[in-house]
Amino acid sequence: MTEISILLLTKNEAQNIGPCLEAIFSQECGRTVEVILVDSGSTDSTLEIARRYPIEIKCIPPESFHHSRTRNFAAKLASGKLLVYLAADAKPASKAWLHSLTSDFADPLVGAVYGRQIPKAESSAERRLALAALYGNERIVKEQRDGEGLGYKYYHFSTVNAAIRRETWEATMFPDDLKVFEDVAIAKRILDSGWRIIYEPGAAVFHSHDYPFHVLFRRYFDIGVVYQRLGIWNTNSRRSVRTDGWKALRKKLGQLYGNGGPHSTFSSILKDIAKYAAIELGRNEKILPRSVKKRLSQFGLFD
């Protein structure tokens, strides 16, 4: 059996797929690796570029793409003992990325590992601080006994840059009924089943997205909705969100006055306030009319 299967989901990633695959095939891992790409209807040169590399390509209709189901589909195509999910627009930061991401599985209690996301050079202040809050320099071992200490970060997990033990995926899988934030949902299943999840900062990739204000608000509204449905928003997690929010606000206010009030910092502060308000709205979505919820949801959770 292949040791590692790297799974890529693509649609119109012509600008990114070449650097991504180049970085994958430059890894110094010393283990057998296969790369599987599932494309959902690219109309640019994504597939033309991908075919230059020794990978398996599977095409599916655009309308059949689903964040959870397509990830499960990709895993079913794989033969590896470890399933590595990597976003096509993420680029491994070093030749040791794959080794760092998979070495923790020597511990049989580890069900999944996720790595660091380093913001791209052009990223906004809001994205830089948001990623810094989630992806620090310290390795973290998550298990059932320490859920209270990590607050909302306990269930954080991202398939932008992650590996899952095959038998763990087989026991949990991504929930077929969840349209988005499937990575958080499977993390909850993994941890609640007694497996460990490791955050490994050495397994770093360059990856970030800047969102317009309205998109950011709607995205965080959906975060509030999904986390509430998953039962993640307890007293401790809400407290940790507020604590981290105040820390970020104080830091940005210091930058605002210290640097003569730069527009980017002020914009970042407004975005943070909007994110918190959106999460609270999403968490309490049951009090909102369905027509309002449909307009607020970025990922069509109420369609």
N, C-alpha and C positions, 0 to 999 in steps of 0.2 A: 504493500500500500504506500502511496505517496505520503510523505511526512507533512507537507504544507501545501494547502490550496489557497492561492490568492484570488479573491473574487472582486471583480470590478463591474459596476453598473454604469452604463453610459447612455447619454443622449446628447448629441451635438457637442462633443468635447474635443473638437479638432485642435483647439489651442492648447489643451492640457494633456491629452492622452500620450503624446510622444514623450515629453519630459517625464511623465509618470512611469511609463513602461521602461524608459531608459534607466531610471533610478532603480526600478525593481530588478532589472537584469544586471545591475552593477552591485547587487548585494553580496556581501561576504558572510555567508551563513553556514555553509558546509552541510546542508541537508537537501533532500530531494524536494523540488518545488514544481508545482504546476500553476499556470495562470489561466483563469477562465473569465471571459468578458461577456456579459449579458447586455445587449444593446436593445433599447426600446424605440427604434425608429429614427435614428440619426439621418439627417438630410445633408449634412456637411461631409467632410472627409475623415470623420472619426474612424470608420471601418477601414478605409484605404490605408490610413496610418497604422492602425492596429495590426493589420495583416502582414506588416513588415517584421513582426516579432513572432516567435514560436509559441503561440497561445491558442487556446480553444475559444471560438467565438460562437455565441448562440444569439439569434435575433428573435425578438418577440414583438407583437404589435404594440404600438404606443398606448392604445387604450387598455391593454392588459397590465401595464405597469402598476405596481402597488408596493409601497415601501416595505411592508412586512412580507407579503406573499412572494414578491420577486426575490427578496433575500433568502427566503426558504427555498425557492426554486433553484437559485444559484448554488446553495449548499447541497441540494440533492444531486446536482451535476458533478460535484467534487468528489475526489477519492481520498483527500488528505485527512490525516488524524487531527490536524489543526486547520480551522477555517479562518483565514485572514480577510477581513473586509477593509478595503481601501477606496476612498473616494477618488474618482478619476481626476479631479482637480486638486488633489493633494499630492505633494511631492516629498518623498522621504528625504530627510535632511542630511543623512549620512549613509555610508555603506554598511553601517552596523545596525540600521533600523530594524531589519527583520530578525536578526539575532536577539536584539534587546526585547522585541515584542513577543518572542516565542520562548525565551530561555526560562521564564518563570513557571512553565508547565512541567518542569521537573518535579514540582510539588504536586502530588496527585489530588490535592484538595482545591487547586486552582482551576476554576471553570472558565474564566475569561480574563483577558488583559486588554487594557486600552492605553494608547500612548498620547504624547503631548501634541498639541496643535500650536504652532508658532505663527503669529499673524504675518501676513505678507507686508512688504515694505510700504505699500501704499495704503495700508489699513487705517481706518479712522481711530480717534482716541477712544471712542466708545467700544469698538471691537477689541482694541488692544487691552483695555482694562477688563473687559468681560472675559476674554480668553485667559488673561493672567490670573483671574480669580478661580478659574476652573482647572488650569493646567500650570501648576507651579513646578518648582525644582525638586520637591520632596516626593519620594516613592510612598505610595499609600496601599495598605492592605485592607480591603473591606471584607468583613465577615459579620455574621449575625449579631455578635455580642457588642459591636461598636457602632451600631446604626445611630444611636442617639447622639454620639459625639460629633458625627460628620454633618448632621442636619440635612438640608436639601441636597447636599453633595453626595450623600450616601448612595443614592440610586443613579447618580450621573454616570453615563457610559455613552460612548459615541462610536458608531460604525464608520465614521470618517476614517478611523485609524484604530482597528481593534482585531483581536484574535479570540476565537471561541473553541474550546475543546469539542471535538465532534460529538462525543457521548453526552456532553452537557447540552449542546444544541438539540440533539435528538430527544433529550428528556424535557426540554423547555420550549424550544422553537419561538420564532417571532409570532405574536398573536395575529391570526388572520383577520380579525375584526377591527384592527387598529390601523387607521390611515397614515398616521405620522407619529414621530417620537417612539418608534418601534424599538429603538435601542434602549431607552429607559425602561420600557415594558419588559424586555427580555432580561435586563439587569435585575429587575425586581424578582422575576421568576427564578433566576440563578441564585441570588442571595437568599431568597426565602426557602430555597431547596437545600441550603446548607453549603453551597460552593463558595469559594472565595473569588473576589474580583480584585485584580491588581491594577493600580495606576502606575505605569512605568514611564517616567519622564525621559529616559534615554531613548525611547522609541518615538522619536520626534518627526513630524512632517510639517511642511509649510502649507498652511491652509487658513483661509479666512474669507468671509463675505461681508461686505458693507450693505446695509439695508436702508432704503429710504424710510423716513419717519413712519409713514402709514403702514408699510410692510412690517416694520419692526413691531409696531403696536399690535397688529393682527396676529403676528407670529407668537408673541408673548401671551396674547389672549388664549390661543390654542394650547400653549404650555400650561396655563392655569387650568383649562378644561381637562386636559389629558391627565395631569398630575392628580387632580381631584378624583377623576374616575378610577385611577389606579390606587387611590388611598394613600398617596404620598404626603399630602398637605396636612401634617399633624402640627401640634403646637410647637414642637421643637424645630421642624423644618421652616415654619413661618418665621420663627424668631431668628433663625440663622440667615434667612433672606434679608430681613430688616437690618441685622447687624452688618452684613456685607454691604448692603446698600448704603448705610450711613458711612461706613469706612470709605467707600468709593466717592460719595458725595463730598466728604471733608477733603479728600485728596484733590478732587477736581476744583473745589472752591479755592484751595490753596494755589493751584495752578492758575486759576482765573485771575486772582488778584495779584499774584506774584509776577505774572507775565503781561500785565496790563490789559487783561480781559480779552484774550484771543477768542475769535468766533468759534473755532472748533471745540474748545473746551465748554463754552456755553451751550453749544448744540448737544454735546455729549451729556451734559447735566439734564437737559430737557428730555433726551432719549431715556435716561435712567428713570426719571420720574414717570414717563409714559410706560415703560416696561413694568414697573411696579403696579401702576394703576391697571394695566392690561391683565396682569396675572390675577389681581384681585377680582376683576370683572369675570375672568374665565373661571376662577374658583367658585364664584357665586352665580354661574350662568343660569341656574334654574329659575332665578327671579326675573330673567330677561325674556321678552317676547321672542319667539322663534325667528321672526323676520329680522330682528336686530342681531341675533346670534349668527344668522346666515351671512349678514353683511360684515360682521366683525371677524369671522373665521377665515384665516389665510388658506387653510387646507380643506375647506369644505366639510367640516365635521358635522354640519347640520343640514346638508343637502339631502 
